[in-house]
C-alpha cells in the first residue's frame, strides 16, 4: 500500500495507479457481481496469465480493494471479493460501462 507521500498529487493519477491496468478493471468488474475463486477468474478473463492475475490480486489486496478469504477445508478454498473500499468503485465502473455502451451505439 502506498503512503500518502508516495501517492501522486493528482487524484485521477492516484486512481489510475491503483486500478488503471486493463486486468485490474476487469477483475473489479467481475468481483462487483459476486466473490470469485482464482481459477474461475483466470478462466473468465481470457488472455490473463496466472502471474498477472496473482500479481493483480495481491496488489489490490495490499491496497485494500480486494479481500482474500481462505476457508479451512481440504483442499483449501480461497475466494476473492471486493472490500468496502472496492465496493465504492461500483459507480465508477458503472459510469465506465455506460460510457462504453454510449460510445458503441454512437459509432455503430
C-alpha positions in Angstrom: 0.0 0.0 0.0 1.3 3.4 -0.9 1.8 6.0 1.7 0.2 9.4 1.3 3.6 10.8 0.4 4.1 8.2 -2.3 0.7 8.9 -4.0 0.6 11.3 -6.9 -0.7 14.8 -6.1 -3.4 14.4 -8.8 -6.4 12.3 -7.5 -7.0 11.0 -11.1 -3.4 9.8 -11.2 -3.9 8.1 -7.8 -6.9 6.2 -9.1 -5.1 5.2 -12.3 -2.1 4.0 -10.3 -4.4 1.8 -8.1 -6.8 0.4 -10.7 -5.6 1.6 -14.0 -4.5 -1.6 -15.6 -6.8 -3.4 -18.0 -6.8 -6.5 -15.9 -7.5 -4.8 -12.6 -10.5 -3.1 -14.0 -11.8 -6.4 -15.4 -11.2 -8.2 -12.1 -13.1 -5.5 -10.3 -15.9 -5.8 -12.8 -16.2 -9.5 -12.1 -16.0 -9.0 -8.3 -18.8 -6.5 -8.4 -21.1 -9.4 -9.3 -20.0 -11.9 -6.6 -16.9 -13.4 -4.9 -14.8 -15.5 -7.3 -12.2 -18.2 -6.9 -8.8 -17.8 -8.6 -9.3 -20.4 -11.3 -12.8 -19.0 -12.1 -11.3 -15.6 -12.6 -8.5 -17.0 -14.8 -10.9 -18.9 -17.0 -13.3 -15.9 -17.3 -10.6 -13.3 -18.0 -9.5 -14.7 -21.4 -5.8 -13.9 -22.1 -4.7 -13.2 -18.5 -1.7 -15.2 -17.3 -1.6 -16.8 -13.9 1.3 -14.5 -12.9 -0.6 -11.3 -13.9 -3.7 -12.5 -12.1 -1.8 -13.3 -9.0 0.2 -10.0 -9.0 -3.0 -8.0 -9.7 -5.0 -9.7 -6.9 -2.1 -9.3 -4.4 -1.6 -5.7 -5.3 -5.3 -4.9 -4.9 -5.4 -6.8 -1.6 -2.4 -4.7 -0.4 -4.2 -1.6 -1.4 -7.3 -2.6 0.5 -9.5 -3.0 -2.6 -9.8 -6.8 -2.6 -10.4 -9.2 0.3 -8.9 -12.7 0.2 -10.8 -15.3 2.2 -9.2 -18.7 2.9 -11.7 -21.4 4.0 -10.3 -24.1 6.3 -11.1 -27.0 4.0 -9.1 -29.7 2.3 -8.2 -28.8 -0.3 -8.1 -25.1 0.8 -10.7 -22.9 -0.9 -9.8 -19.3 -1.5 -12.3 -16.6 -2.6 -11.7 -13.1 -3.7 -14.2 -10.4 -3.1 -14.3 -6.6 -3.0 -13.7 -4.9 0.3 -15.8 -1.9 1.3 -13.3 0.3 -0.4 -13.5 -1.8 -3.6 -17.3 -1.7 -3.5 -17.0 2.1 -3.5 -15.8 1.7 -7.1 -19.2 0.5 -8.2 -20.4 3.9 -9.5 -17.1 4.5 -11.3 -17.3 1.1 -13.1 -21.0 1.6 -13.8 -20.2 5.0 -15.4 -17.4 3.4 -17.5 -19.9 0.7 -18.6 -22.5 3.3 -19.6 -19.9 5.4 -21.5 -18.8 2.2 -23.4 -22.4 1.4 -24.3 -23.0 5.0 -25.5 -19.7 5.0 -27.5 -20.5 1.8 -29.2 -24.1 2.8 -30.2 -22.9 6.3 -31.3 -20.2 4.8 -33.5 -22.1 1.9 -35.0 
